[in-house]
Amino acid sequence: MGRLINKSKSEIGQSPFDLSFRGKKRSDHILMRVIDFDPEKVLEVQLNEFREIKQFMETDTVTWLNVDGLHDSSVIEQIGEIFELDPMMLVDVLDTEQRPKVQEYDECIYISMKMIRYDEKENEIHKEKLSLVIANRLLISFQERQGDVFDPVRERIRKHKRKIRNSGTDYLAFALLDIVIDNYIYIISTLGEKIEQLEDDLIDNPTRDMLEQINDFKREINYLRRLIHPSREMINALSKLDTELFDHEENGVHWKELQDNINLATETSDGYREILSDMMNIYHTTVSTKLNDIMKFLTIFSVIFIPLTFIAGIYGTNFDNLPELHYEYSYHTMLAVMVIITIGMIFYFRSRKWF
């Protein structure tokens, strides 16, 4: 199946209102974790039953519910019933191949985008869908699998960082989105370092292996671009929302920062794509130049030996009447003529700067 989208045949013709999981199962079971905090305290718990969620619904604290695993639609449906979420929002949550989007509802805002991580051991880029539901004093994040890139945000909450502990769910959402976009930039810069090193090696000594590496990098960069570009549209739409859930006076500068970062990720990926195209042209140009040099050498070599072969051919004939054959110094004369012709042609080619 394709890396950018995995659509199964069974999904064709499904009702858009059908609350069922659409995607590839990436987790064996669903894990629910809560971080509940205010300026004074932080509470972290792992939920085993749905009714445990209700204790956080009537507090004045900020509650972050993280759900890892989307394959069980009945669990997602029960979460929706507890928090009274719109059924169409839950359909969007369960569709892992959905394009990044932002949708405003009566009591909340729904955001989805692609979250990517770089596995240094396997040297691979992994993607999954991230969905955020932002409400008053409540943020729910839905992920396809366990493990994410949000540990720095959790650490900021635990360590009593004043800004995040004193702000609402809008700033928490910004912090999560900022981490996702920072990973975009990190992965692009990691690939960029390898691309720039390959560019230096390419100029010195292009090889067939380098051509394969260029093609591999092009695939990765194009893959990232197709993930990042729709996210930029979503971030731009999000920053223009006029909603009471966002404190634009307090956090407007942070949404502007988010736009700047996603634009940086987009422009950098576009830049490296152009570099790789230039590298491909450099490779073919360099290889063609080397081939031309070889052909030029062979041509010059052949041209020099054509008159020598002509002379040797004449005196290698079997005619009886060749007066020069009986001359005492004929052989030496023929060799001298050949040497003079060779030297003369070499000087002529050098004067024409053919080599």
C-alpha positions in Angstrom: 0.0 0.0 0.0 1.1 3.6 -0.5 2.8 5.5 2.2 0.7 8.6 1.8 -2.7 7.0 1.9 -4.0 3.5 2.7 -7.5 3.0 1.5 -9.0 -0.5 1.8 -11.5 -1.8 -0.7 -14.0 -2.4 2.1 -14.2 1.4 2.8 -15.5 2.2 -0.7 -19.1 3.2 -0.5 -19.3 3.5 3.3 -21.7 6.0 4.6 -20.0 9.2 5.8 -22.1 9.0 9.0 -20.9 5.4 9.7 -19.0 5.5 13.0 -16.3 2.9 12.2 -12.5 2.8 12.2 -11.0 3.6 8.8 -7.3 2.9 8.7 -4.6 0.5 9.7 -4.6 -0.9 13.3 -1.4 0.3 15.0 -2.1 -0.6 18.6 -3.3 -3.7 20.4 -5.4 -1.9 23.0 -6.6 1.6 23.8 -4.8 3.5 26.5 -6.3 6.6 28.2 -4.2 9.0 30.2 -5.2 12.2 32.0 -3.1 15.1 33.0 -5.2 17.5 35.2 -3.5 20.6 36.3 -3.9 24.2 37.6 -1.3 26.7 38.8 -0.9 24.9 42.1 -1.0 21.1 41.4 -0.7 18.4 38.7 -2.5 15.1 38.7 -1.5 12.3 36.3 -3.6 9.1 36.1 -4.1 6.2 33.7 -7.8 5.4 33.3 -9.1 1.9 33.4 -12.8 2.6 33.1 -14.8 5.3 31.3 -16.6 6.4 34.4 -13.3 7.6 35.9 -13.3 10.4 33.3 -16.4 12.0 34.9 -14.5 13.2 38.0 -12.6 15.7 35.8 -15.6 17.2 34.1 -16.8 19.5 36.8 -13.5 20.9 38.0 -11.9 24.3 37.4 -8.6 22.7 36.4 -7.4 22.2 32.8 -7.8 18.5 31.8 -5.8 16.9 29.0 -7.1 13.5 28.1 -4.8 11.5 25.7 -6.3 8.5 23.9 -3.8 6.1 22.3 -5.4 3.7 19.8 -8.4 4.3 17.5 -9.2 0.8 16.2 -12.1 0.2 18.7 -14.9 2.5 17.5 -17.1 1.6 20.5 -14.6 3.1 22.9 -14.4 6.4 20.8 -18.2 6.4 20.7 -18.4 6.2 24.5 -15.9 9.0 24.9 -18.1 11.1 22.6 -21.2 10.3 24.7 -19.5 11.3 27.9 -18.3 14.6 26.6 -21.3 15.1 24.3 -19.2 15.4 21.2 -20.8 15.8 17.7 -21.0 12.4 16.0 -19.5 13.8 12.8 -16.4 14.8 14.8 -16.0 11.2 16.0 -16.3 10.0 12.3 -13.4 12.4 11.5 -11.4 11.1 14.5 -11.8 7.5 13.3 -10.7 8.3 9.7 -6.9 8.1 9.8 -6.5 9.1 6.2 -8.3 12.3 6.5 -6.7 15.5 5.2 -5.6 18.0 8.0 -8.5 20.1 8.9 -10.0 22.5 11.5 -13.7 22.5 12.2 -15.5 24.7 14.7 -18.5 23.3 16.6 -20.8 24.8 19.2 -18.8 24.0 22.3 -15.5 23.0 20.9 -13.0 23.0 18.0 -11.7 20.0 16.2 -8.2 19.9 14.7 -6.5 17.1 12.8 -3.0 16.9 11.2 -0.3 14.4 10.6 2.3 13.7 13.3 5.6 12.3 12.1 8.5 10.9 14.0 12.0 9.9 12.9 13.3 6.5 13.9 17.0 6.8 14.1 17.6 3.1 14.6 15.6 2.1 11.5 16.3 5.3 9.6 12.7 5.6 8.8 9.9 8.3 9.1 6.7 7.2 10.7 3.5 9.1 10.4 0.1 8.9 12.2 -2.9 11.0 12.5 -3.3 13.4 15.5 -6.8 14.7 16.4 -7.3 17.4 19.0 -10.7 18.4 20.5 -10.4 21.8 22.2 -13.2 22.8 24.7 -13.4 25.0 27.7 -10.9 23.6 30.3 -10.7 20.4 28.3 -8.4 19.1 25.6 -8.7 15.6 24.1 -5.9 14.2 21.9 -6.5 11.1 19.8 -3.5 9.1 18.4 -3.2 5.9 16.5 -0.6 4.3 18.6 1.2 4.5 22.0 4.2 6.8 22.2 4.3 10.3 20.8 6.5 13.5 20.7 4.7 15.3 23.5 7.0 14.4 26.4 8.6 17.9 26.5 5.0 19.4 27.0 4.4 16.9 29.8 7.6 17.9 31.4 6.8 21.6 31.2 3.5 20.9 33.0 5.2 18.8 35.7 7.9 21.3 36.3 5.5 24.1 37.1 6.3 26.2 34.0 4.3 29.3 34.7 2.9 30.0 31.2 1.5 26.6 30.5 0.2 26.0 34.0 -1.6 29.4 34.1 -3.1 29.3 30.6 -6.1 27.5 29.2 -6.6 24.7 26.6 -5.8 27.1 23.8 -2.2 27.5 24.9 -2.0 23.8 25.6 -3.2 23.1 22.0 -0.6 25.5 20.7 2.2 23.7 22.7 1.2 20.4 21.2 0.9 21.7 17.6 4.2 23.5 18.1 5.9 20.2 19.1 4.5 18.5 16.0 5.7 21.3 13.7 9.1 21.4 15.4 9.5 17.7 14.5 8.7 18.6 10.9 11.6 21.0 11.0 13.9 18.6 12.8 13.3 15.8 10.4 13.8 18.1 7.4 17.0 19.4 8.8 18.3 15.9 9.5 17.6 14.9 5.9 19.1 18.3 4.8 22.4 17.6 6.5 22.7 14.3 4.6 21.6 16.0 1.3 24.2 18.7 1.7 27.0 16.2 2.4 26.0 14.2 -0.6 26.1 17.4 -2.7 29.7 18.0 -1.7 30.7 14.4 -2.6 28.7 14.6 -5.8 30.8 17.4 -7.1 34.1 15.6 -6.3 33.3 12.2 -7.6 29.8 11.2 -8.8 29.0 7.5 -8.7 26.0 5.3 -9.5 25.4 4.8 -5.7 25.0 8.6 -5.4 22.3 8.6 -8.0 20.3 6.0 -6.0 20.8 8.1 -2.8 19.5 11.2 -4.6 16.4 9.3 -5.7 15.9 8.0 -2.1 16.1 11.5 -0.7 13.7 12.8 -3.4 11.1 10.3 -2.3 11.5 11.2 1.4 11.3 15.0 0.7 8.3 14.6 -1.5 6.7 12.4 1.1 7.3 15.1 3.8 6.0 17.9 1.5 2.7 16.1 0.9 2.3 15.8 4.7 3.4 19.4 5.5 1.6 21.5 2.9 -1.9 20.6 4.0 -0.9 21.2 7.6 0.1 24.8 6.6 -3.4 25.4 5.2 -4.9 24.1 8.4 -2.7 26.3 10.6 -3.5 29.3 8.6 -7.2 28.6 8.9 -6.9 27.9 12.6 -5.2 31.3 13.3 -8.1 33.1 11.7 -10.8 31.5 13.8 -12.9 34.0 15.8 -13.8 32.0 18.8 -14.2 32.5 22.6 -12.1 29.4 23.2 -9.0 31.2 22.0 -7.5 34.2 23.9 -6.0 36.1 20.9 -4.9 39.0 23.0 -2.9 36.7 25.3 -1.8 34.0 22.8 -2.1 35.7 19.4 1.7 36.0 19.2 2.0 32.2 19.7 -0.3 31.4 16.8 1.7 33.8 14.6 4.8 31.8 15.7 3.1 28.6 14.7 2.4 30.0 11.2 6.0 31.1 10.9 7.3 27.7 11.9 5.0 25.8 9.5 6.0 28.2 6.7 9.7 27.6 7.5 9.1 23.8 7.3 7.3 24.2 4.0 9.9 26.5 2.5 12.8 24.4 3.7 11.3 21.2 2.2 10.7 23.0 -1.1 14.2 24.3 -1.0 15.7 20.8 -0.5 13.5 19.5 -3.3 15.0 22.0 -5.7 18.5 21.2 -4.4 17.9 17.5 -5.2 16.7 18.4 -8.7 19.8 20.4 -9.2 21.9 17.5 -7.9 20.3 15.2 -10.4 21.2 17.6 -13.2 24.7 18.0 -11.8 25.1 14.2 -11.8 24.0 13.8 -15.4 26.0 16.8 -16.5 29.2 15.5 -14.8 28.7 12.0 -16.2 28.1 13.4 -19.7 31.2 15.6 -19.4 33.4 12.6 -18.4 31.9 10.6 -21.2 32.7 13.5 -23.6 36.3 13.6 -22.3 36.7 9.9 -22.9 35.2 10.1 -26.4 37.5 13.1 -27.2 40.6 11.1 -26.0 39.6 8.1 -28.1 38.9 10.3 -31.1 42.3 12.1 -30.9 44.0 8.7 -30.4 42.2 7.4 -33.5 43.0 10.5 -35.6 46.7 10.3 -34.8 46.9 6.6 -35.8 44.9 7.0 -39.1 47.9 8.4 -41.1 50.3 6.0 -39.4 48.1 3.1 -40.3 47.8 4.5 -43.9 51.6 4.6 -44.2 52.0 1.1 -42.8 49.3 -0.1 -45.1 51.1 1.2 -48.2 54.4 -0.4 -47.4 52.7 -3.6 -46.3 51.4 -4.3 -49.8 52.7 -7.1 -51.9 53.6 -5.2 -55.1 57.1 -6.0 -56.5 57.7 -2.5 -57.7 58.1 -0.4 -54.5 61.4 1.6 -55.0 61.6 2.6 -51.4 61.9 -1.0 -50.2 65.4 -1.2 -51.7 66.7 2.0 -50.2 69.1 1.4 -47.3 67.4 3.8 -44.9 63.7 3.3 -45.9 62.7 1.8 -42.6 64.2 4.6 -40.6 62.8 7.2 -42.8 59.3 5.7 -42.5 59.6 5.7 -38.7 60.8 9.3 -38.7 57.9 10.4 -40.8 55.5 8.6 -38.5 57.0 10.3 -35.4 57.0 13.7 -37.1 53.3 13.2 -38.1 52.4 12.1 -34.5 54.2 15.0 -32.9 52.8 17.5 -35.4 49.2 16.3 -34.8 49.7 16.4 -31.0 50.9 20.1 -31.1 48.0 20.9 -33.5 45.4 19.5 -31.1 47.0 21.2 -28.1 47.0 24.5 -30.0 43.2 24.0 -30.6 42.8 23.2 -26.9 41.2 19.9 -27.6 43.1 18.3 -24.7 
